[in-house]
């Protein structure tokens, strides 16, 4: 955190989100006062609990990076799969707005619309060079399955029990080669 300090005569002000004003008489007191002000500012900055977690990348990671983000809760998922093969493309819907497709729209499209107050709480699947299969699970127990059950297994979920999937990122080279999940508590 960066603290801004202004010097005026013998008064100092430290301004992160609040002000502390004190008078300095000698350099010893100044060092203690500056340390105390920085300590208090850090304590206030860290007082909010963090409800964000990250599931690291799975897959080979070749190709161009992507990120699918939007405003509000995820309300739908579309996945394009080759028949009993890997995942070609993916698309998320936030509210009523669909994101651009990542990858390609080749193969069969599989779609799931989420209900009100339903959220994605887990992603699992298989990977090799490409993402081979994906399973999205919601807080109501419903799931969307796509792809082929071959390769190395992975399982992604939030570290906070009230968190849900907020966005995904990874890499794409014709089809998905890597996937990362970002989880947070929705305000």
C-alpha positions in Angstrom: 0.0 0.0 0.0 1.3 3.4 -0.8 0.9 6.1 1.8 0.9 9.8 0.9 2.6 12.1 3.4 2.3 15.9 3.3 4.6 18.1 5.4 3.3 21.5 6.5 5.2 23.4 9.2 5.4 20.8 12.1 2.2 18.8 11.2 2.0 15.6 9.3 -1.0 14.0 7.7 -1.1 10.3 6.5 -3.9 9.7 4.1 -4.9 6.2 3.0 -8.7 6.4 3.6 -8.6 8.5 6.8 -6.4 11.2 8.3 -4.2 11.2 11.4 -2.8 14.5 12.5 0.0 14.8 15.1 2.7 17.3 16.1 6.3 16.4 16.0 8.8 17.7 18.5 11.9 15.6 17.8 13.1 13.0 15.3 12.7 10.0 17.7 9.0 10.7 18.1 8.7 11.3 14.4 9.9 7.7 13.6 7.6 6.2 16.2 4.6 8.3 15.0 5.3 7.4 11.3 5.6 3.7 12.2 2.4 3.8 14.2 0.5 5.6 11.5 1.6 3.1 8.9 0.7 0.2 11.2 -2.8 1.6 11.7 -3.3 2.2 8.0 -2.2 -1.4 7.2 -4.6 -2.7 9.9 -7.5 -0.8 8.5 -6.6 -1.9 4.9 -6.5 -5.6 5.9 -9.6 -5.6 8.1 -11.9 -6.7 5.2 -11.9 -10.5 4.8 -10.8 -11.8 1.4 -13.3 -14.0 -0.4 -11.4 -14.5 -3.6 -9.6 -17.7 -4.6 -7.9 -19.0 -7.8 -7.7 -22.5 -9.2 -4.4 -22.8 -11.1 -4.1 -23.7 -14.8 -4.6 -27.2 -16.1 -3.7 -28.3 -19.7 -0.7 -27.8 -21.9 -1.0 -24.0 -22.1 -0.2 -23.5 -25.7 -1.7 -20.7 -27.8 -3.3 -17.4 -27.0 -4.5 -16.4 -23.6 -8.2 -15.7 -23.0 -10.4 -14.5 -20.1 -14.2 -14.6 -20.0 -15.6 -12.0 -17.6 -18.8 -10.2 -17.1 -21.0 -8.2 -14.7 -23.0 -10.1 -12.0 -23.6 -13.8 -11.7 -23.0 -16.4 -14.4 -26.4 -17.4 -15.7 -25.5 -19.8 -18.5 -22.8 -22.0 -20.1 -22.3 -23.2 -23.6 -19.6 -25.7 -24.6 -18.7 -26.9 -28.1 -17.3 -30.5 -28.1 -16.2 -32.8 -30.8 -18.1 -36.1 -30.6 -16.3 -38.0 -27.8 -13.3 -35.7 -28.2 -11.9 -32.5 -26.7 -13.5 -29.1 -25.9 -13.5 -26.8 -29.0 -15.1 -23.7 -27.5 -16.8 -22.2 -24.5 -19.1 -19.3 -23.8 -20.5 -17.9 -20.5 -23.6 -15.7 -20.0 -23.7 -13.0 -17.3 -27.3 -11.8 -16.7 -28.8 -11.8 -20.2 -25.5 -11.1 -22.1 -23.5 -13.9 -23.7 -19.7 -13.5 -23.8 -17.8 -13.9 -27.1 -17.0 -17.5 -27.8 -13.5 -18.7 -26.8 -12.1 -21.3 -29.2 -14.4 -22.4 -32.1 -18.0 -23.3 -32.5 -17.2 -26.6 -34.1 -18.9 -29.8 -33.1 -22.0 -30.2 -30.9 -23.1 -27.4 -28.6 -24.2 -28.3 -25.0 -25.9 -25.7 -23.0 -27.1 -25.2 -19.4 -29.2 -22.2 -18.2 -28.9 -21.5 -14.5 -31.9 -20.8 -12.3 -32.3 -17.7 -10.0 -29.9 -18.1 -7.1 -28.1 -21.0 -8.7 -24.3 -20.7 -9.0 -21.4 -22.7 -10.3 -19.4 -24.1 -7.4 -17.2 -26.7 -9.0 -15.4 -27.5 -12.3 -13.8 -30.9 -12.9 -12.7 -32.8 -16.0 -9.8 -34.3 -17.9 -6.9 -32.8 -19.8 -4.0 -33.7 -22.1 -2.7 -31.3 -24.7 -6.3 -30.0 -25.0 -9.0 -29.8 -22.3 -10.6 -33.2 -23.0 -13.8 -32.9 -20.8 -15.5 -30.5 -18.5 -18.1 -30.9 -15.8 -19.7 -27.7 -14.3 -21.5 -28.4 -11.0 -24.0 -25.9 -9.4 -24.9 -25.3 -5.7 -28.2 -27.1 -6.4 -26.4 -30.3 -7.6 -27.1 -29.9 -11.3 -24.3 -30.4 -13.7 -23.3 -29.9 -17.3 -21.0 -32.5 -18.9 -19.1 -32.3 -22.1 -16.1 -34.0 -23.8 -14.3 -37.2 -23.5 -13.2 -38.9 -20.3 -9.5 -39.4 -21.2 -6.3 -37.8 -19.8 -5.3 -36.4 -16.4 -8.1 -35.5 -13.9 -8.6 -32.1 -12.3 -11.0 -30.7 -9.8 -11.5 -27.0 -9.1 -13.6 -25.3 -6.4 -13.6 -22.2 -4.2 -11.8 -22.0 -0.8 -14.7 -20.0 0.7 -18.0 -21.9 1.2 -20.1 -18.9 -0.1 -18.0 -18.3 -3.2 -18.9 -19.1 -6.7 -17.3 -19.1 -10.2 -16.8 -15.5 -11.3 -14.8 -16.0 -14.4 -12.5 -18.3 -16.3 -9.2 -17.8 -18.1 -6.6 -19.9 -19.9 -5.2 -20.5 -23.3 -6.7 -21.5 -26.7 -5.1 -22.9 -29.9 -8.0 -23.9 -32.1 -9.5 -25.6 -29.1 -9.0 -25.0 -25.3 -5.5 -25.9 -24.2 -5.7 -24.5 -20.6 -8.3 -23.5 -18.1 -8.1 -21.5 -14.8 -11.0 -20.7 -12.5 -11.5 -17.6 -10.4 -13.9 -17.8 -7.5 -15.4 -15.0 -5.3 -18.4 -14.2 -3.1 -20.9 -12.2 -5.1 -21.9 -8.9 -3.4 
